[in-house]
């Protein structure tokens, strides 16, 4: 892979799986948000602009998308975003520490609609456990999708796992901020819906977790 100037501003997480020092990465920010699968990052940049006192992590596996995000941030003078090149499942299950995030955005992930591909879907019962692990108590999981079967599946998982409680008011402050994919789907007449869940108390050392 040919390196570009923007790559100096992208943390590439590869090799051994060591837990990230979020305090070091975010400068001890009191509030940390993660845009998981940020794409080109229009949502991420607008979020960071709205909350300049917060640290925003932008994660995607596609280096080209992250380069565009870095360029946009530089043009806009946004300095509170850290770009991470990493696969979403690895970031959540291996790199992130327990109870580190205040809000996690998982917006319009690939629904893998074909029956034979559904095993590739990101949100499963096991992944929900990892999402709860990395969120602080009361932290917010923000999910959106245009795909009705996937939305229904995620709702069943999150409503039934005992790790979260529904609280859509937790994303009212950013209801006007759209991802690139959401803008695309809305322009074609698709219905994109958003859900928010707060992290409940849980003991991950107890049987069953």
NUKELUM-872220 format. One record per residue (C-alpha): residue number from 1; residue in three letters; y, x, z. Coordinates in steps of 0.05 Angstrom, whole numbers, plus 5000, padded with zeros to 4 digits. Layout:
# NUKELUM-872220
+-----+------+------+------+------+
|  nr | rest |   yy |   xx |   zz |
+-----+------+------+------+------+
| NUM |  ALA |    Y |    X |    Z |
...
+-----+------+------+------+------+
//
This chain:
# NUKELUM-872220
+-----+------+------+------+------+
|  nr | rest |   yy |   xx |   zz |
+-----+------+------+------+------+
|   1 |  UNK | 5000 | 5000 | 5000 |
|   2 |  UNK | 5068 | 5028 | 4980 |
|   3 |  UNK | 5116 | 5028 | 5038 |
|   4 |  UNK | 5185 | 4998 | 5031 |
|   5 |  UNK | 5249 | 5003 | 5072 |
|   6 |  UNK | 5236 | 4937 | 5106 |
|   7 |  UNK | 5169 | 4962 | 5133 |
|   8 |  UNK | 5206 | 5002 | 5186 |
|   9 |  UNK | 5222 | 4936 | 5219 |
|  10 |  UNK | 5151 | 4907 | 5217 |
|  11 |  UNK | 5099 | 4920 | 5271 |
|  12 |  UNK | 5032 | 4927 | 5235 |
|  13 |  UNK | 4976 | 4910 | 5284 |
|  14 |  UNK | 4912 | 4943 | 5262 |
|  15 |  UNK | 4858 | 4988 | 5290 |
|  16 |  UNK | 4839 | 4982 | 5363 |
|  17 |  UNK | 4856 | 4917 | 5397 |
|  18 |  UNK | 4905 | 4934 | 5452 |
|  19 |  UNK | 4944 | 4880 | 5489 |
|  20 |  UNK | 5017 | 4880 | 5469 |
|  21 |  UNK | 5070 | 4897 | 5520 |
|  22 |  UNK | 5115 | 4837 | 5508 |
|  23 |  UNK | 5168 | 4861 | 5556 |
|  24 |  UNK | 5176 | 4924 | 5516 |
|  25 |  UNK | 5176 | 4888 | 5449 |
|  26 |  UNK | 5225 | 4834 | 5469 |
|  27 |  UNK | 5270 | 4875 | 5514 |
|  28 |  UNK | 5250 | 4835 | 5576 |
|  29 |  UNK | 5274 | 4769 | 5545 |
|  30 |  UNK | 5267 | 4711 | 5593 |
|  31 |  UNK | 5244 | 4663 | 5538 |
|  32 |  UNK | 5195 | 4683 | 5483 |
|  33 |  UNK | 5177 | 4641 | 5422 |
|  34 |  UNK | 5123 | 4656 | 5370 |
|  35 |  UNK | 5123 | 4630 | 5298 |
|  36 |  UNK | 5049 | 4638 | 5282 |
|  37 |  UNK | 5041 | 4643 | 5206 |
|  38 |  UNK | 5115 | 4647 | 5194 |
|  39 |  UNK | 5112 | 4654 | 5118 |
|  40 |  UNK | 5178 | 4675 | 5088 |
|  41 |  UNK | 5210 | 4657 | 5155 |
|  42 |  UNK | 5266 | 4607 | 5141 |
|  43 |  UNK | 5245 | 4568 | 5203 |
|  44 |  UNK | 5241 | 4633 | 5244 |
|  45 |  UNK | 5310 | 4657 | 5225 |
|  46 |  UNK | 5342 | 4589 | 5239 |
|  47 |  UNK | 5307 | 4586 | 5306 |
|  48 |  UNK | 5331 | 4656 | 5325 |
|  49 |  UNK | 5402 | 4639 | 5303 |
|  50 |  UNK | 5402 | 4577 | 5346 |
|  51 |  UNK | 5377 | 4615 | 5407 |
|  52 |  UNK | 5404 | 4686 | 5403 |
|  53 |  UNK | 5387 | 4698 | 5477 |
|  54 |  UNK | 5313 | 4686 | 5463 |
|  55 |  UNK | 5262 | 4734 | 5433 |
|  56 |  UNK | 5226 | 4707 | 5372 |
|  57 |  UNK | 5161 | 4736 | 5346 |
|  58 |  UNK | 5146 | 4724 | 5273 |
|  59 |  UNK | 5073 | 4735 | 5254 |
|  60 |  UNK | 5041 | 4733 | 5185 |
|  61 |  UNK | 4985 | 4770 | 5150 |
|  62 |  UNK | 5024 | 4775 | 5084 |
|  63 |  UNK | 5069 | 4837 | 5083 |
|  64 |  UNK | 5110 | 4810 | 5025 |
|  65 |  UNK | 5130 | 4749 | 5065 |
|  66 |  UNK | 5150 | 4791 | 5124 |
|  67 |  UNK | 5193 | 4836 | 5080 |
|  68 |  UNK | 5231 | 4775 | 5056 |
|  69 |  UNK | 5240 | 4754 | 5128 |
|  70 |  UNK | 5267 | 4822 | 5148 |
|  71 |  UNK | 5316 | 4821 | 5089 |
|  72 |  UNK | 5340 | 4752 | 5108 |
|  73 |  UNK | 5351 | 4772 | 5180 |
|  74 |  UNK | 5390 | 4834 | 5160 |
|  75 |  UNK | 5435 | 4793 | 5115 |
|  76 |  UNK | 5446 | 4741 | 5169 |
|  77 |  UNK | 5456 | 4793 | 5224 |
|  78 |  UNK | 5398 | 4765 | 5265 |
|  79 |  UNK | 5372 | 4817 | 5314 |
|  80 |  UNK | 5326 | 4778 | 5361 |
|  81 |  UNK | 5265 | 4773 | 5316 |
|  82 |  UNK | 5204 | 4819 | 5317 |
|  83 |  UNK | 5161 | 4816 | 5255 |
|  84 |  UNK | 5086 | 4826 | 5265 |
|  85 |  UNK | 5037 | 4836 | 5209 |
|  86 |  UNK | 4971 | 4809 | 5235 |
|  87 |  UNK | 4921 | 4755 | 5223 |
|  88 |  UNK | 4936 | 4694 | 5267 |
|  89 |  UNK | 4869 | 4688 | 5302 |
|  90 |  UNK | 4868 | 4762 | 5319 |
|  91 |  UNK | 4938 | 4760 | 5347 |
|  92 |  UNK | 4923 | 4703 | 5393 |
|  93 |  UNK | 4853 | 4723 | 5414 |
|  94 |  UNK | 4861 | 4799 | 5419 |
|  95 |  UNK | 4933 | 4823 | 5421 |
|  96 |  UNK | 4973 | 4774 | 5463 |
|  97 |  UNK | 4971 | 4777 | 5539 |
|  98 |  UNK | 4957 | 4718 | 5585 |
|  99 |  UNK | 5015 | 4672 | 5601 |
| 100 |  UNK | 5065 | 4709 | 5557 |
| 101 |  UNK | 5096 | 4656 | 5512 |
| 102 |  UNK | 5144 | 4599 | 5527 |
| 103 |  UNK | 5135 | 4564 | 5460 |
| 104 |  UNK | 5087 | 4574 | 5402 |
| 105 |  UNK | 5099 | 4543 | 5333 |
| 106 |  UNK | 5040 | 4531 | 5287 |
| 107 |  UNK | 5071 | 4496 | 5228 |
| 108 |  UNK | 5036 | 4470 | 5165 |
| 109 |  UNK | 4976 | 4516 | 5169 |
| 110 |  UNK | 4926 | 4514 | 5112 |
| 111 |  UNK | 4885 | 4450 | 5124 |
| 112 |  UNK | 4825 | 4475 | 5083 |
| 113 |  UNK | 4814 | 4403 | 5059 |
| 114 |  UNK | 4748 | 4414 | 5023 |
| 115 |  UNK | 4688 | 4398 | 5066 |
| 116 |  UNK | 4654 | 4464 | 5053 |
| 117 |  UNK | 4716 | 4503 | 5074 |
| 118 |  UNK | 4732 | 4467 | 5139 |
| 119 |  UNK | 4702 | 4523 | 5179 |
| 120 |  UNK | 4762 | 4564 | 5159 |
| 121 |  UNK | 4811 | 4519 | 5196 |
| 122 |  UNK | 4851 | 4556 | 5248 |
| 123 |  UNK | 4854 | 4502 | 5302 |
| 124 |  UNK | 4785 | 4493 | 5334 |
| 125 |  UNK | 4765 | 4479 | 5406 |
| 126 |  UNK | 4755 | 4554 | 5419 |
| 127 |  UNK | 4823 | 4571 | 5388 |
| 128 |  UNK | 4856 | 4517 | 5431 |
| 129 |  UNK | 4831 | 4554 | 5492 |
| 130 |  UNK | 4862 | 4618 | 5467 |
| 131 |  UNK | 4928 | 4582 | 5452 |
| 132 |  UNK | 4930 | 4557 | 5524 |
| 133 |  UNK | 4914 | 4626 | 5550 |
| 134 |  UNK | 4975 | 4659 | 5517 |
| 135 |  UNK | 5023 | 4604 | 5538 |
| 136 |  UNK | 5058 | 4602 | 5605 |
| 137 |  UNK | 5045 | 4543 | 5650 |
| 138 |  UNK | 5087 | 4487 | 5620 |
| 139 |  UNK | 5095 | 4526 | 5556 |
| 140 |  UNK | 5097 | 4488 | 5491 |
| 141 |  UNK | 5049 | 4486 | 5432 |
| 142 |  UNK | 5085 | 4459 | 5370 |
| 143 |  UNK | 5040 | 4437 | 5313 |
| 144 |  UNK | 5056 | 4404 | 5246 |
| 145 |  UNK | 5017 | 4385 | 5184 |
| 146 |  UNK | 5022 | 4343 | 5122 |
| 147 |  UNK | 4946 | 4334 | 5119 |
| 148 |  UNK | 4924 | 4270 | 5154 |
| 149 |  UNK | 4851 | 4290 | 5168 |
| 150 |  UNK | 4873 | 4357 | 5196 |
| 151 |  UNK | 4926 | 4324 | 5240 |
| 152 |  UNK | 4874 | 4276 | 5266 |
| 153 |  UNK | 4826 | 4333 | 5280 |
| 154 |  UNK | 4878 | 4374 | 5317 |
| 155 |  UNK | 4900 | 4313 | 5358 |
| 156 |  UNK | 4828 | 4301 | 5379 |
| 157 |  UNK | 4819 | 4373 | 5400 |
| 158 |  UNK | 4884 | 4380 | 5439 |
| 159 |  UNK | 4880 | 4311 | 5471 |
| 160 |  UNK | 4809 | 4321 | 5492 |
| 161 |  UNK | 4806 | 4394 | 5515 |
| 162 |  UNK | 4841 | 4383 | 5582 |
| 163 |  UNK | 4887 | 4443 | 5571 |
| 164 |  UNK | 4949 | 4407 | 5546 |
| 165 |  UNK | 4988 | 4343 | 5554 |
| 166 |  UNK | 5028 | 4311 | 5498 |
| 167 |  UNK | 5104 | 4318 | 5503 |
| 168 |  UNK | 5139 | 4311 | 5437 |
| 169 |  UNK | 5207 | 4315 | 5472 |
| 170 |  UNK | 5194 | 4390 | 5480 |
| 171 |  UNK | 5212 | 4401 | 5406 |
| 172 |  UNK | 5271 | 4353 | 5401 |
| 173 |  UNK | 5319 | 4411 | 5401 |
| 174 |  UNK | 5292 | 4438 | 5335 |
| 175 |  UNK | 5274 | 4374 | 5299 |
| 176 |  UNK | 5323 | 4390 | 5244 |
| 177 |  UNK | 5295 | 4459 | 5228 |
| 178 |  UNK | 5243 | 4459 | 5172 |
| 179 |  UNK | 5195 | 4511 | 5145 |
| 180 |  UNK | 5193 | 4529 | 5072 |
| 181 |  UNK | 5127 | 4492 | 5065 |
| 182 |  UNK | 5154 | 4430 | 5099 |
| 183 |  UNK | 5214 | 4428 | 5053 |
| 184 |  UNK | 5166 | 4433 | 4994 |
| 185 |  UNK | 5120 | 4378 | 5019 |
| 186 |  UNK | 5179 | 4332 | 5036 |
| 187 |  UNK | 5207 | 4341 | 4966 |
| 188 |  UNK | 5141 | 4315 | 4937 |
| 189 |  UNK | 5141 | 4255 | 4983 |
| 190 |  UNK | 5089 | 4279 | 5033 |
| 191 |  UNK | 5095 | 4260 | 5106 |
| 192 |  UNK | 5099 | 4320 | 5152 |
| 193 |  UNK | 5088 | 4303 | 5225 |
| 194 |  UNK | 5103 | 4345 | 5287 |
| 195 |  UNK | 5067 | 4345 | 5354 |
| 196 |  UNK | 5083 | 4381 | 5419 |
| 197 |  UNK | 5037 | 4395 | 5477 |
| 198 |  UNK | 5053 | 4427 | 5545 |
| 199 |  UNK | 5005 | 4476 | 5577 |
| 200 |  UNK | 4970 | 4448 | 5638 |
| 201 |  UNK | 4945 | 4488 | 5699 |
| 202 |  UNK | 4877 | 4518 | 5685 |
| 203 |  UNK | 4831 | 4570 | 5715 |
| 204 |  UNK | 4801 | 4611 | 5659 |
| 205 |  UNK | 4754 | 4646 | 5708 |
| 206 |  UNK | 4720 | 4580 | 5726 |
| 207 |  UNK | 4655 | 4557 | 5692 |
| 208 |  UNK | 4668 | 4524 | 5626 |
| 209 |  UNK | 4729 | 4565 | 5608 |
+-----+------+------+------+------+
//
